[in-house]
Amino acid sequence: MSKLQLLSLFLNDRLTPADVDIFGAVEKTVVEYQEENALLRRLLRITPEIKLCRTESPPLDRDKVR
């Protein structure tokens, strides 16, 4: 076997476990974000909508203001 093939095997043996670890960490992070997103969506549905209503003020009597 050539040195290049040995190097390729060595790197493959070393990087495969790292690959599994990295994808595991990414998967865990994605699941956490999905759970947080679902919680926030539920909270948005629960939160009552606040309706603002305009109240009319009585007109000012300009003669009394002066």
C-alpha positions in Angstrom: 0.0 0.0 0.0 1.4 3.4 -0.9 2.0 6.2 1.6 -0.8 8.2 0.2 -3.3 5.3 0.7 -2.0 4.8 4.2 -2.5 8.5 4.9 -6.0 8.4 3.5 -6.9 5.4 5.7 -5.4 7.1 8.7 -7.3 10.4 8.1 -10.5 8.5 7.4 -10.2 6.5 10.7 -9.5 9.7 12.7 -12.1 11.9 11.0 -15.1 9.6 11.0 -15.6 9.7 14.8 -15.2 13.5 14.7 -17.8 13.6 11.9 -20.3 11.7 14.1 -19.6 14.0 17.1 -20.1 17.1 15.0 -23.3 15.9 13.4 -24.6 14.8 16.8 -23.9 18.3 18.2 -25.6 20.0 15.3 -28.6 17.7 15.6 -28.9 18.5 19.3 -28.8 22.2 18.6 -31.4 22.0 15.9 -33.7 20.1 18.2 -33.3 22.6 21.0 -34.1 25.5 18.6 -37.2 23.7 17.3 -38.4 23.1 20.9 -37.8 26.8 21.8 -39.6 27.9 18.6 -42.6 25.7 19.4 -42.8 27.2 22.9 -42.7 30.7 21.5 -45.4 29.9 19.0 -47.6 28.5 21.7 -47.0 31.6 23.8 -47.9 33.9 21.0 -51.2 32.0 20.5 -52.0 32.2 24.3 -51.1 35.9 24.7 -54.3 37.9 24.3 -54.4 40.5 21.6 -54.4 44.0 23.0 -56.9 46.2 21.2 -56.4 49.9 21.5 -59.5 52.1 21.3 -59.5 55.8 20.8 -61.4 57.9 23.2 -62.7 61.2 22.1 -61.8 64.2 24.2 -64.3 67.0 24.6 -63.5 70.0 22.4 -61.5 72.7 24.0 -63.2 76.0 24.6 -60.6 78.4 23.2 -62.1 81.4 25.0 -61.5 79.8 28.4 -57.9 78.7 27.6 -56.7 82.3 27.0 
